[in-house]
Amino acid sequence: MAREPHQDTSGSDGASASFGFRTVPLGDKQEMVDTVFHRVASRYDLMNDLMSAGMHRLWKDAMVSWLSPPHAGKRPWAVLDVAGGTGDIATRIVERSQGHAQAIVCDINNSMLTVGRDRAAKAKLSNAIRFAQGNAEDLPFPDARFDAYTIAFGIRNVPRIERALAEAHRVLKTGGRFLCLEFSAVDVPGLDRFYDAYSFNAIPALGKMVTGDADSYQYLVESIRKFPTQERFAQMIRTAGFSRVSYRNLSGGIAAIHSGWKL
């Protein structure tokens, strides 16, 4: 699958960022991304089911399995799930840990957080999962606060990925784990062409049918193509200060889980 060159958006005034296939002023991207997720929040997980034929659930389960949250310990195990507004990953972690994990879901988009709070309350998990509005590039938490940092299908929407990775490193304790689940570069011949055709034709049409909004899903498809390849993203994680960086491809590289440790 052809990839656009990754843009370095960590510069100063006049810097730009990609918004799908468009280049926009860096300062404008976050508001544009927020608008997308305000539009799709109420149907976000439903659309994930439809777009991936339910595969996103297996990918998220694989991520939590690799994280392997502990079931016991002298103190609760603290995890920060960033850009996880609906609480999907946090719920899995808390349940997998048999209640030992205490999760904070941090998302910049209040519409997504509202969905997550409602779901946590219905699942009687409000004591185990807290929700906080915040920016991945400037997290509202102290240094060395968390045992684990997770982010699923969110980091590609951050205007300055390098800053988000630096913040992940900052808030983790020594010995803490970074895990990122994200769409990636397909590495199976033939599958890449099918995936491109499906993504650019079926997904926006599906978004229009289910949510009345094709444009948001056109952006989401384009943002996947603009995201760095597995190896390039792994190098970005290393540059942020993480050690023992590795990744696992899922479904032929349609998605990948990246792992790193703060040592």
C-alpha positions as CSV (number, residue, x, y, z in Angstrom):
1,M,0.0,0.0,0.0
2,A,1.4,3.4,-1.0
3,R,2.1,5.8,1.8
4,E,2.3,9.5,1.9
5,P,5.6,10.8,3.5
6,H,5.1,11.4,7.1
7,Q,5.1,15.1,7.9
8,D,7.1,16.5,10.8
9,T,4.6,18.8,12.5
10,S,6.7,19.6,15.5
11,G,7.9,22.9,14.2
12,S,7.1,26.5,15.2
13,D,4.8,29.1,13.7
14,G,3.7,28.4,10.2
15,A,3.9,24.7,10.7
16,S,1.3,22.5,8.9
17,A,-0.4,19.2,9.6
18,S,-2.2,16.6,7.5
19,F,-6.0,16.4,7.8
20,G,-6.6,13.4,5.8
21,F,-5.1,14.2,2.4
22,R,-5.4,17.9,3.0
23,T,-2.6,20.1,4.4
24,V,-3.9,22.5,7.0
25,P,-2.4,25.0,9.5
26,L,-1.2,23.1,12.5
27,G,-3.3,25.2,14.8
28,D,-6.5,24.3,12.9
29,K,-6.2,20.5,13.0
30,Q,-7.3,19.8,16.5
31,E,-10.6,21.8,16.1
32,M,-11.2,20.0,12.8
33,V,-10.6,16.6,14.4
34,D,-12.9,17.5,17.3
35,T,-15.7,18.4,14.9
36,V,-15.4,14.9,13.3
37,F,-15.7,13.1,16.6
38,H,-18.5,15.3,17.8
39,R,-20.4,14.2,14.8
40,V,-19.7,10.5,15.1
41,A,-19.6,10.0,18.9
42,S,-23.1,8.4,19.3
43,R,-22.5,5.9,16.6
44,Y,-18.7,5.5,17.0
45,D,-18.6,1.9,18.3
46,L,-21.4,0.8,16.0
47,M,-19.6,2.1,13.0
48,N,-16.4,0.4,14.2
49,D,-18.3,-2.9,14.2
50,L,-19.7,-2.3,10.7
51,M,-16.5,-1.1,9.1
52,S,-14.3,-3.9,10.5
53,A,-16.9,-6.6,10.5
54,G,-16.4,-6.8,14.3
55,M,-12.6,-7.3,13.9
56,H,-11.9,-4.2,16.0
57,R,-13.1,-6.2,19.1
58,L,-10.6,-8.9,18.4
59,W,-7.8,-6.4,17.9
60,K,-8.7,-4.6,21.2
61,D,-8.8,-8.0,23.0
62,A,-5.3,-8.8,21.6
63,M,-4.0,-5.4,22.8
64,V,-5.3,-6.0,26.4
65,S,-4.0,-9.6,26.3
66,W,-0.5,-8.3,25.4
67,L,-0.8,-5.6,28.1
68,S,-1.6,-8.4,30.6
69,P,-2.8,-6.3,33.5
70,P,-2.1,-7.9,36.9
71,H,-4.9,-9.4,39.0
72,A,-3.4,-8.5,42.4
73,G,-0.8,-6.4,44.1
74,K,-0.1,-4.2,47.1
75,R,-1.8,-1.2,45.4
76,P,-4.2,-0.7,42.5
77,W,-2.6,-0.8,39.0
78,A,-3.0,2.6,37.4
79,V,-3.6,2.8,33.7
80,L,-4.2,5.9,31.5
81,D,-6.2,5.3,28.3
82,V,-5.8,8.3,26.0
83,A,-8.3,9.2,23.3
84,G,-10.5,6.4,24.6
85,G,-13.6,8.4,25.2
86,T,-16.1,5.6,24.9
87,G,-14.3,3.6,27.6
88,D,-14.0,0.5,25.4
89,I,-10.3,-0.2,26.2
90,A,-10.5,0.8,29.8
91,T,-13.5,-1.5,30.4
92,R,-11.6,-4.4,28.9
93,I,-8.5,-3.7,31.1
94,V,-10.5,-3.4,34.3
95,E,-12.4,-6.6,33.6
96,R,-9.3,-8.5,32.6
97,S,-7.6,-7.4,35.8
98,Q,-10.5,-8.7,37.8
99,G,-11.0,-5.2,39.2
100,H,-7.4,-4.6,40.3
101,A,-6.8,-2.0,37.6
102,Q,-7.9,1.6,38.1
103,A,-8.3,3.4,34.8
104,I,-8.5,7.0,33.8
105,V,-9.9,7.7,30.3
106,C,-8.5,11.0,28.9
107,D,-10.0,12.4,25.8
108,I,-10.1,15.9,24.3
109,N,-13.6,15.4,23.0
110,N,-16.4,15.8,25.5
111,S,-19.0,14.1,23.3
112,M,-17.0,10.9,23.3
113,L,-16.5,11.2,27.1
114,T,-20.2,11.6,27.6
115,V,-20.8,8.3,25.8
116,G,-18.1,6.7,28.0
117,R,-19.4,7.9,31.3
118,D,-22.9,6.7,30.5
119,R,-21.6,3.2,29.5
120,A,-19.4,2.9,32.6
121,A,-22.3,3.8,34.8
122,K,-24.6,1.2,33.2
123,A,-21.8,-1.4,33.6
124,K,-21.4,-0.4,37.3
125,L,-17.8,0.5,36.6
126,S,-17.8,4.1,37.6
127,N,-15.6,3.4,40.7
128,A,-13.0,1.7,38.6
129,I,-13.0,4.0,35.5
130,R,-12.7,7.8,35.7
131,F,-13.1,10.2,32.8
132,A,-11.1,13.4,32.3
133,Q,-11.0,15.9,29.4
134,G,-7.5,16.6,28.3
135,N,-5.1,16.9,25.3
136,A,-2.7,14.1,24.5
137,E,0.0,16.7,23.7
138,D,-0.3,18.3,27.2
139,L,-1.7,15.7,29.7
140,P,-3.2,17.1,32.9
141,F,-1.4,14.5,35.1
142,P,1.9,14.6,37.1
143,D,5.1,12.9,36.1
144,A,5.5,9.2,36.8
145,R,1.8,8.7,37.6
146,F,0.8,5.6,35.7
147,D,1.8,1.9,35.4
148,A,0.5,1.8,31.8
149,Y,-0.5,4.1,29.0
150,T,-2.8,2.8,26.2
151,I,-4.2,4.5,23.1
152,A,-6.3,2.7,20.5
153,F,-7.1,4.2,17.1
154,G,-6.4,7.7,18.4
155,I,-2.8,8.7,17.9
156,R,-3.1,9.3,14.2
157,N,-5.6,12.1,15.0
158,V,-3.1,14.0,17.2
159,P,-1.6,17.0,15.4
160,R,1.9,16.5,16.9
161,I,2.4,12.8,17.4
162,E,5.9,13.4,18.8
163,R,4.6,15.5,21.6
164,A,2.0,12.9,22.5
165,L,4.7,10.2,22.7
166,A,6.8,12.5,24.9
167,E,3.8,13.0,27.2
168,A,3.2,9.3,27.3
169,H,6.8,8.8,28.5
170,R,6.5,11.6,31.0
171,V,3.4,10.3,32.8
172,L,4.6,6.7,33.0
173,K,6.5,5.3,36.0
174,T,9.9,3.8,35.5
175,G,9.0,0.2,34.4
176,G,5.8,1.5,32.9
177,R,4.4,0.2,29.6
178,F,3.2,2.0,26.5
179,L,0.8,0.3,24.1
180,C,-0.7,1.7,21.0
181,L,-3.2,0.0,18.7
182,E,-3.5,1.8,15.4
183,F,-4.4,1.1,11.7
184,S,-1.2,0.4,9.8
185,A,0.3,-0.6,6.5
186,V,-1.0,-3.8,4.9
187,D,1.8,-6.2,4.1
188,V,0.0,-9.0,2.3
189,P,0.1,-8.8,-1.5
190,G,-3.4,-8.5,-3.0
191,L,-5.0,-7.6,0.4
192,D,-3.7,-4.1,0.1
193,R,-5.6,-3.4,-3.1
194,F,-8.8,-4.9,-1.8
195,Y,-8.4,-2.9,1.4
196,D,-7.9,0.3,-0.4
197,A,-10.9,-0.3,-2.6
198,Y,-13.1,-1.2,0.4
199,S,-11.9,1.7,2.5
200,F,-12.3,4.5,0.0
201,N,-15.6,3.3,-1.5
202,A,-17.5,1.4,1.1
203,I,-16.6,3.1,4.4
204,P,-17.7,6.7,3.5
205,A,-20.9,5.3,2.0
206,L,-21.5,3.3,5.1
207,G,-20.9,6.4,7.2
208,K,-23.5,8.3,5.2
209,M,-26.1,5.5,5.6
210,V,-25.6,4.9,9.3
211,T,-24.8,8.4,10.6
212,G,-25.7,10.7,7.7
213,D,-22.1,11.8,7.6
214,A,-19.8,10.6,4.8
215,D,-17.2,13.4,5.1
216,S,-16.1,12.3,8.6
217,Y,-15.4,8.8,7.5
218,Q,-13.7,10.0,4.3
219,Y,-11.3,11.8,6.7
220,L,-10.8,8.8,8.9
221,V,-9.9,6.6,5.9
222,E,-7.5,9.2,4.6
223,S,-5.9,9.7,8.0
224,I,-5.1,5.9,8.1
225,R,-3.2,6.3,4.8
226,K,-1.2,9.3,6.2
227,F,-0.1,7.5,9.3
228,P,3.5,6.3,9.5
229,T,4.4,2.7,8.6
230,Q,5.1,0.2,11.4
231,E,8.9,0.7,11.3
232,R,8.7,4.5,11.1
233,F,6.3,4.7,14.0
234,A,8.4,2.3,16.0
235,Q,11.4,4.6,15.5
236,M,9.3,7.6,16.7
237,I,8.5,5.7,19.9
238,R,12.2,5.0,20.4
239,T,13.0,8.7,19.8
240,A,10.5,9.6,22.6
241,G,12.7,7.6,25.0
242,F,11.1,4.2,25.1
243,S,13.1,1.0,25.3
244,R,12.4,-2.6,24.1
245,V,10.1,-1.2,21.3
246,S,8.3,-3.8,19.2
247,Y,5.1,-4.3,17.3
248,R,2.7,-7.0,16.2
249,N,0.8,-6.9,13.0
250,L,-2.9,-7.9,13.1
251,S,-4.9,-9.1,10.1
252,G,-2.1,-8.7,7.6
253,G,-1.1,-5.3,8.9
254,I,-4.5,-3.7,8.7
255,A,-3.8,-2.8,12.3
256,A,-0.7,-3.1,14.5
257,I,0.0,-3.0,18.2
258,H,3.1,-1.1,19.2
259,S,4.8,-1.7,22.6
260,G,7.5,0.2,24.5
261,W,8.8,0.4,28.0
262,K,10.0,3.3,30.2
263,L,13.2,1.9,31.7
